[in-house]
Amino acid sequence: MIMLLFKKINNTIVKVTFAFLLSITFNITAFSAQIHVEGIYRGENLYIMNPFSSSGIGFCVSEVKVNGQITTDEINSSAFEIDFSSFNLKLGDKVSVDITHKDGCSPKILNPEVLKPKSTYMLQYITVDKTGILRWATTGEKGKIPFIIQEFRWNKWINIGKVDGKGTSEKNIYSKKVYFHSGINKFRVKQTDYSKRAKYSAEAKFLSLMPAVTFTPGNGREASKEIIFSTKTKYEIYNYYGSLIKRGTSNKVDVSKLKKGTYFLNYDNKMESFNKK
């Protein structure tokens, strides 16, 4: 009888102890949070502002991981540095940082922009040949940022394509097919990084001897149903107020549904107008 009672008491103690341990585990999980940031390595470290915990005992951050590995940085201070040099990272490598901290306090990354790709390319050359292949080469890239290809047409630079940047510091070579209009053609590439500032290349030029494009019914004349170009060309049609109405590449354009009035027509390398009956 005594032994049976002892066993029951023992089982109760075990259950209570187990429940208590579960409670401790839950509380530890509930009272921690994590900041997660990703980006690319550009040769710079992160700096963290680390306040005291909400209890006033110890600092806020409890652990830092870089690409899943716990750092050996000294984090028990009001500010510390995440040193990437010990992780054998190369410029352009992907970086993932997890900062575990106590609940009720908030560490702050002071320079998160160092993990964002930056337009640092140095142009080695940019050329365009008679077959319409635009080629350019770069060095010094730090992060994969797309190159936007532009051509100068109708007194403005317009986007005509995109090529993904390789993002590595060694020499990178790119190419893109482009199409000529009559006369002098100008092309360039640009990158826009997190700062929203665009970085432009030098221009590549090519003189095309193809015949100038014409259209019927002709500049300033009236059109009722369609405009016909002498050959296939890029075109834009704007209304009198400067709003874009149509855009495309063709040898003719249906204008039958346009309202009566004056319209401005960009085509080939020209800017002219027509009147819709």
C-alpha positions as CSV (number, residue, x, y, z in Angstrom):
1,M,0.0,0.0,0.0
2,I,2.8,2.4,0.9
3,M,4.8,1.4,-2.2
4,L,1.7,2.1,-4.4
5,L,1.2,5.5,-2.9
6,F,4.8,6.4,-3.5
7,K,4.6,5.4,-7.1
8,K,1.5,7.6,-7.6
9,I,3.3,10.5,-5.9
10,N,6.4,9.8,-8.1
11,N,4.3,9.9,-11.2
12,T,2.7,13.2,-10.2
13,I,6.2,14.7,-9.6
14,V,7.4,13.5,-13.0
15,K,4.2,15.0,-14.7
16,V,4.6,18.3,-12.9
17,T,8.3,18.5,-13.6
18,F,7.7,17.7,-17.3
19,A,5.0,20.3,-17.5
20,F,7.3,22.8,-15.9
21,L,10.1,22.1,-18.4
22,L,7.6,22.5,-21.2
23,S,6.6,25.9,-19.7
24,I,10.3,27.0,-19.6
25,T,10.9,25.9,-23.2
26,F,7.8,27.8,-24.3
27,N,8.8,30.9,-22.5
28,I,12.3,31.0,-24.0
29,T,10.8,30.7,-27.5
30,A,8.1,33.3,-26.8
31,F,10.5,35.8,-25.5
32,S,12.9,36.0,-28.4
33,A,12.7,37.4,-31.9
34,Q,14.8,37.5,-35.0
35,I,15.9,40.0,-37.7
36,H,16.7,38.4,-41.0
37,V,18.5,40.2,-43.8
38,E,19.9,39.0,-47.2
39,G,22.0,40.5,-49.8
40,I,25.5,40.2,-51.4
41,Y,28.9,40.7,-50.1
42,R,30.6,43.9,-51.2
43,G,33.6,43.8,-48.9
44,E,32.0,45.8,-46.1
45,N,30.8,44.7,-42.6
46,L,27.5,45.4,-40.9
47,Y,27.3,47.5,-37.7
48,I,24.6,46.8,-35.1
49,M,23.3,49.1,-32.4
50,N,22.6,46.8,-29.5
51,P,20.5,48.3,-26.6
52,F,20.0,46.7,-23.2
53,S,17.3,44.1,-22.8
54,S,13.9,45.2,-21.5
55,S,14.7,43.6,-18.1
56,G,17.7,45.8,-17.9
57,I,19.9,42.7,-17.5
58,G,22.3,42.1,-20.4
59,F,22.1,43.3,-23.9
60,C,19.4,42.7,-26.5
61,V,21.1,40.5,-29.0
62,S,21.7,36.9,-28.0
63,E,23.1,35.3,-31.2
64,V,24.2,36.2,-34.7
65,K,24.4,33.8,-37.7
66,V,26.0,34.4,-41.1
67,N,24.9,31.9,-43.8
68,G,23.7,29.6,-41.0
69,Q,27.0,29.8,-39.0
70,I,27.2,31.4,-35.6
71,T,29.6,34.3,-35.6
72,T,32.4,34.7,-33.1
73,D,31.9,38.5,-32.9
74,E,31.7,40.0,-29.4
75,I,28.0,40.9,-29.2
76,N,27.9,41.9,-25.5
77,S,28.2,45.6,-26.0
78,S,26.0,48.6,-27.0
79,A,27.3,48.4,-30.6
80,F,29.2,45.7,-32.4
81,E,30.4,44.8,-35.9
82,I,29.5,41.6,-37.9
83,D,32.8,40.8,-39.5
84,F,32.4,38.8,-42.7
85,S,36.2,38.3,-43.2
86,S,36.2,35.0,-41.3
87,F,33.6,33.4,-43.7
88,N,35.8,33.3,-46.8
89,L,33.3,35.3,-48.8
90,K,34.1,36.5,-52.3
91,L,32.8,39.8,-53.7
92,G,29.3,39.2,-55.1
93,D,28.6,36.1,-52.9
94,K,25.2,35.8,-51.3
95,V,24.9,36.7,-47.6
96,S,22.2,35.8,-45.2
97,V,22.3,37.3,-41.6
98,D,20.0,36.2,-38.7
99,I,20.1,38.3,-35.6
100,T,18.3,36.7,-32.6
101,H,17.3,39.0,-29.9
102,K,15.3,39.2,-26.7
103,D,11.7,40.3,-26.7
104,G,10.9,43.9,-25.7
105,C,14.0,45.4,-27.3
106,S,15.0,46.2,-30.9
107,P,18.6,46.1,-32.2
108,K,19.2,48.2,-35.3
109,I,21.3,47.5,-38.4
110,L,23.0,50.9,-39.0
111,N,24.2,50.3,-42.5
112,P,21.9,47.7,-44.3
113,E,22.8,49.2,-47.7
114,V,26.2,47.5,-47.7
115,L,24.4,44.2,-48.5
116,K,22.5,45.7,-51.4
117,P,24.0,45.5,-55.0
118,K,25.6,48.7,-56.1
119,S,26.4,49.8,-59.6
120,T,30.2,49.8,-59.5
121,Y,30.9,48.5,-63.0
122,M,33.8,50.0,-65.0
123,L,33.2,50.0,-68.8
124,Q,36.0,48.4,-70.8
125,Y,34.4,49.0,-74.2
126,I,31.0,49.3,-76.0
127,T,30.6,48.8,-79.7
128,V,27.9,48.0,-82.3
129,D,28.7,46.3,-85.6
130,K,27.0,46.3,-89.0
131,T,25.0,43.2,-88.1
132,G,23.3,45.0,-85.2
133,I,25.1,43.3,-82.4
134,L,25.8,45.6,-79.4
135,R,28.7,44.4,-77.3
136,W,30.1,45.7,-74.1
137,A,32.5,44.6,-71.4
138,T,32.8,45.5,-67.7
139,T,35.0,44.9,-64.7
140,G,34.5,45.7,-61.0
141,E,30.8,44.6,-60.7
142,K,29.6,44.0,-57.1
143,G,26.2,42.4,-57.3
144,K,23.8,41.3,-60.0
145,I,22.0,44.3,-61.4
146,P,20.4,44.2,-64.9
147,F,21.8,46.4,-67.7
148,I,19.1,48.3,-69.5
149,I,19.9,48.9,-73.2
150,Q,18.8,52.3,-74.6
151,E,18.8,53.8,-78.1
152,F,18.6,57.5,-79.0
153,R,15.6,58.1,-81.2
154,W,13.1,61.0,-81.6
155,N,15.2,63.3,-79.5
156,K,15.1,61.0,-76.4
157,W,16.6,57.9,-75.0
158,I,14.2,54.9,-75.0
159,N,14.6,51.5,-73.4
160,I,14.8,48.7,-76.0
161,G,16.0,45.7,-73.9
162,K,17.6,44.2,-70.8
163,V,20.5,41.9,-70.0
164,D,21.1,40.5,-66.5
165,G,24.4,41.6,-65.0
166,K,26.8,38.9,-63.9
167,G,27.8,40.7,-60.8
168,T,31.4,39.5,-60.5
169,S,34.5,41.7,-60.4
170,E,36.4,40.0,-63.2
171,K,35.9,40.9,-66.9
172,N,32.3,40.3,-68.0
173,I,31.3,40.4,-71.7
174,Y,27.7,41.1,-72.8
175,S,25.9,41.3,-76.1
176,K,22.4,42.2,-77.4
177,K,20.8,42.4,-80.9
178,V,19.6,45.9,-81.8
179,Y,17.9,47.3,-84.9
180,F,18.9,50.3,-86.9
181,H,17.0,53.3,-88.2
182,S,18.3,55.3,-91.1
183,G,21.2,57.7,-90.4
184,I,23.2,57.9,-87.2
185,N,22.3,55.3,-84.5
186,K,23.4,55.7,-80.9
187,F,23.2,53.1,-78.1
188,R,24.2,52.9,-74.5
189,V,23.5,50.8,-71.4
190,K,22.6,51.8,-67.8
191,Q,22.3,50.3,-64.4
192,T,20.2,51.6,-61.5
193,D,21.0,50.3,-58.0
194,Y,19.2,50.7,-54.6
195,S,20.1,54.4,-54.5
196,K,17.8,54.9,-57.6
197,R,20.6,56.7,-59.3
198,A,21.4,55.5,-62.8
199,K,24.9,54.9,-64.1
200,Y,25.3,55.3,-67.8
201,S,27.9,53.9,-70.2
202,A,29.5,55.7,-73.0
203,E,27.7,55.7,-76.4
204,A,28.2,53.3,-79.3
205,K,27.4,54.8,-82.7
206,F,26.7,53.4,-86.1
207,L,25.9,55.2,-89.4
208,S,23.2,53.2,-91.3
209,L,23.0,53.7,-95.0
210,M,19.5,52.2,-95.2
211,P,17.0,54.5,-97.1
212,A,15.0,56.9,-95.0
213,V,11.5,55.7,-94.3
214,T,8.5,57.7,-95.7
215,F,4.8,57.4,-95.0
216,T,1.6,57.9,-96.9
217,P,-0.5,60.2,-96.9
218,G,2.6,62.3,-95.9
219,N,3.6,64.9,-93.4
220,G,0.7,67.2,-92.3
221,R,-1.8,65.6,-94.6
222,E,-5.1,64.0,-93.9
223,A,-5.5,60.3,-93.1
224,S,-8.8,58.4,-92.9
225,K,-8.1,54.7,-92.4
226,E,-4.4,53.9,-92.2
227,I,-0.9,55.1,-92.5
228,I,1.5,53.1,-94.7
229,F,5.3,53.2,-94.3
230,S,7.7,52.6,-97.1
231,T,9.2,49.8,-95.0
232,K,8.8,48.2,-91.6
233,T,9.7,50.7,-88.8
234,K,9.2,51.5,-85.1
235,Y,6.5,54.1,-84.6
236,E,4.7,56.2,-81.9
237,I,1.5,58.2,-82.3
238,Y,0.7,61.0,-79.8
239,N,-2.5,63.1,-79.7
240,Y,-2.5,66.9,-79.6
241,Y,-2.1,66.9,-75.8
242,G,1.0,64.7,-75.9
243,S,-0.6,61.4,-74.7
244,L,0.7,58.3,-76.3
245,I,-2.1,56.6,-78.4
246,K,-0.3,53.9,-80.3
247,R,3.1,52.3,-80.4
248,G,4.6,49.4,-82.3
249,T,6.7,48.1,-85.2
250,S,5.0,47.6,-88.6
251,N,4.8,48.8,-92.2
252,K,1.3,50.2,-91.6
253,V,-0.9,51.5,-88.8
254,D,-4.7,51.4,-88.5
255,V,-6.0,54.9,-87.6
256,S,-9.6,54.5,-88.5
257,K,-10.8,54.6,-84.9
258,L,-8.9,57.8,-84.0
259,K,-11.0,60.9,-83.3
260,K,-10.7,63.8,-85.7
261,G,-7.8,66.1,-85.1
262,T,-4.0,66.6,-85.3
263,Y,-1.6,63.8,-84.3
264,F,2.1,63.6,-84.0
265,L,3.9,60.7,-85.6
266,N,7.4,59.4,-84.6
267,Y,8.9,56.8,-87.0
268,D,12.3,55.8,-88.3
269,N,14.3,58.7,-86.9
270,K,11.8,61.4,-87.7
271,M,9.0,63.3,-85.9
272,E,6.1,64.5,-88.2
273,S,2.3,64.9,-88.0
274,F,-0.9,64.0,-89.8
275,N,-4.6,65.1,-89.5
276,K,-7.2,62.5,-88.9
277,K,-10.4,63.2,-91.0
